[in-house]
Amino acid sequence: MTQNIVDPHLHLFALDLGDYGWLKPDKPPFWPDKKTIAKNVGEADLRLTAGLNLAGFVHIEAGFDNEHPWREIDWLESTCKLRFKSVACANLYSTDFAHTMQILAKRKSVVGIRHILDDEALAILSHPQCARNFAVLNEMNLSFDAQFPVHDTGAVHELIKHAKQHKNLRIIINHAGWPPVSGTIEDNKWQDNIHYLRDCENIAIKLSGWEMANRQWSFQAIEKPLKQVITCFGSPRVMLASNFPLCTLSRPYLELWQGYKTELHLSANLFQQLAYNNAAHWYKLN
């Protein structure tokens, strides 16, 4: 029987149309293998076979044009044929945020925004303008993709404040918040903070981006954080994702999803939730 997949975190590139500064060789990140993904990537490159069918996806902003983020959405909506939703770039510091969101809201695929927080997470999330802009997202019933290290306790508590204040705001943590890989003190903080986050029912978590921490990652290594987040959040708030095309720095797209299905020892019902149902719900693909 064919298993449908909704991939809730991937990127398509049109290098001839967009900026993509982070993919240029003279701009960070300075990965020696970055050139292998610095190319045009379209819907046709999302190939699944062997009992897996890509029934939809969520495109996460990829630096096409951060000043005019609707340009990336217009390109996607003019070229993509599969069922999809988009998470646009938007600046949480911006005093023009509401106007940007009004423009983006006219695009039918837009369900939310991302401002990459990373190591600036605490400064951004505690800024007064950020609170005002989250109120805009809440009013518009849109989502926020939060990319930052969950071992950052200060940032976690700021995010919880926003989640509790804005009940319509769906917050989805990207890349599992960079879970434990090294046995350091940050690992304990990640585990503690995952427990803090679980009390906010409008916060979900996506597991992907393993290649960004370790190009040689194994499915065995990610079983532990997967079980931890399922135990903590409950299975309806957990999603498996690819981070395509970055995932191909470690393994092909098909191999990734085959491994998720066969190597993580998930029941058929649980895999259905993590690989399809939850993404369709949290990103409004239904």
N, C-alpha and C positions, 0 to 999 in steps of 0.2 A: 504494500500500500504506500502511496506517495504521501510524504509529509510536507505540508506547506510551511514555509518560513516567512516571517516578517523580520527583516534585518533593521534594527532600530538605530544603527550608528554606522553610516558609511559616507564616503565623499566621492563625488564625480568632479573631474577637472576639465576645463576648457582653457588651456594655456594661451591660446591665440586670442582669447577674448578677455580674460581676467588678469589680475595682478599676480596673485599667489607669491608674494614676496618670500614667504618661508620656504618655498621650493627652489628658490634661486641659490646657486652654489656659494655666493658671497654673503648669504644671510643665514642666521641661525634657524634651525638646529644644524650643526656642522657634522652630520652623519656621513661617514665615508660611502655609504650605500644609498644616499638620498637620490642620486641620479636615476636609480632604477624605478622610482615612482614619479619622477618629475616628467610626466608625459600626459597627453590627453587620455582621459578615462571616462568611458560612457556606460550607459545601461547595458550594452551588449557584452561588456566585460564581466558582468555578474552572472557567471555560469554555474549552475547547479545541475547535477544529474544523480543517478543512482538512488532513486527514491526520494529525492529532495527537490522541492519546487519553490522558487522565490515568488511568493504571492504579493509582495509589497516591500517597501523599504522606507526608511527615514533618512533624508539627506541632511547632514549636519554641516553648517557653514564651513567653508574651506579657504577663506581668504581671497575670494574672487574680487571683491571691491568693498572693503570695510567702511568706506565713506558713503557709499550708495548701495547698501546691501540688497535692495530689491532687484538690482541688475542680475545677481546670481539666481534669484528666484525666477525671474523672467526667462533666463536661459534654460533652467530646468523645466519649467512648465511648457516651453516651446519644443522641447526635445524628448522628454521622458514619456513612455507609453505605459509602463507598469503603474499600478496603483502606488502612490507615494505621498508622503508629507515632508515638509521642509522646516528646518530650524535655522532661522536667519541670524546673521551677525547683528548685534546692537551693542551700543556703548552705555553701560550702566552709570557712567559719570556724566553723560550728556544731559544738558538742560533742554535739548531738542528731541529728547527720547519719545515723547508722546506723538510728535509730528511724524517721526520715523515710523512709529508703530501704526499710525493711521495709513501711511503709504503701504506698509507691508501687509496690513489687514485686507487690502484690496486683492491680494494674491491668494487664490483659493487653497493653495497647498500649505500655507504658513500656519503652523500650530504653536510656535514658540520661538525663543531666541537663545543664543549663547553669547556670553562674554567670557572668554577664557580667563579664569581667575588665577590658577597656578599659585605661585609663591606670593602674589599680591592679594590673595583671597581675603585676609582679615582687613586690610586697608580698604578694599573695594566694598566689601559687605557691610562695613561699619560707617561708610560715608553717607551723609544725609541724603545726597542725591540718589543714591542707590535705593533707599527706602521709598522715595517718591516714585521712582521708576518701577519698582516692584508693585506699587499700588496700581500703576497703569496696567501692568500685565494681569494683575488680579481682576481688575475691572473688565478687562477684555477676555478673561477666561483663557489666557495663554499660558504656556509653560516656560520654564527656565532650565536649561542644561547647565549643570554646575560641574565644571572641570577644575578640581583642586585636590591636593593631598589631604585625605581625611584624618591623617595624624596631626593636622593643624587644629588643635583644640579650640583656639580662639575663633577661628573661621567657622568651625562647626557650630558653635554656640550662636554666632551671629546668624548663620543660615537657619537655625532652629527658630530664632526670634521672628525672622521673616516668614517662615512657614506657618507659624502659629498665628501671626497677625493676618496673613493673607490666605484664607482657606481655599479660595478658588485657584490659587497658583500651584500648578503641578511642578514640582522640582524633581529633576532626574539627575542623579549623580553619574558622571561619566567615568568610564574605565575603572569602576569599582573603587574610586578614590585612591588608587595606587595601593593595593593591599600588600601584606607582608611578603617579603621575598628574601630578607637577609638576617632575620633574627635580632634586629636592633631594637632600641627603646622606642623608635617610631612605630614598630610593629605592634607593641602593646597599646600605644596611643590609638592606632587605627582600630584595633579591636574594641577598646573602650568607647571610642567615639561612634562606632557603628551602633552600639547599644543606645547611645543618646539619641541618635537619629531615628531609631525605630519607632519612637513614640509619636512621630509626625506622620499621620496617615497619608498626607499629600506629598511625601517624599518616596521616590522609588530609586532603584539603582541598576545600572547597566554594567555587565561584565564584558570587557574587551580591552584592547590596547596592550595586551601582554607583551607584544614585540617591542614596545617602546621602553620597557624595563629590561627585557632580556630577549635577544634575537633567538636564543636557543631554548626558549621556554618549552615545558612539556605539559601535557594534559594532566599528568599525575600531580604536578606542582600546583595546578590551579583548583584541584578538587577541594582542598582545605578552605580557601577563601570563599569558594562557591557555597559550600555547606554552611559556613559561618553566616553568610548574608541571608541564605534561605532560612536558617534557624532564627535569625534575628528579625528580619523584615517580614517573613512569611512569603511563600512562593508567589502570590499575586503581585508582589512589588519588586520582582527580580526579573531581569531580561538578559539573555545572551545576545551578543552583537559581534560584528566583525572588525570594525575600524578600517574597512577596505578603502583604498588599496594598501594602507600601511601594513595590514596583516600579512601581505605578500612578501614583506621583508623576512618573514619567518617560514611561511608555508602558503600554498595556493588557497584561493577562496573556497573551492570545493572541499579540499582536505580539511580546512578549518571546521566547516559545518559538519562534515562526516565525523570528525573527531569529537565535536560537541555531542553528537548523537550517540556515538558508540563507545567513547573512551571515558566518559564522566559517570558512567553507571547510573544513569537517570532512568526512571520508569518512563514508559511511553506517554502517560498522562502528564508527568512533570515536564518532560521535554516539550510537549505540546504547549504547556503554559509558558515556559521560559523562551521558547523559540518562535512563538506565534501569538498566542492569546494576549499576553501582557503588553507586548509592543503595540498590538492593534488597539488595545484599550487606552493605554497611557498617551498615545500619539494620535488618537481619534481616527484610525483608519477604517473602523467599522462603518 
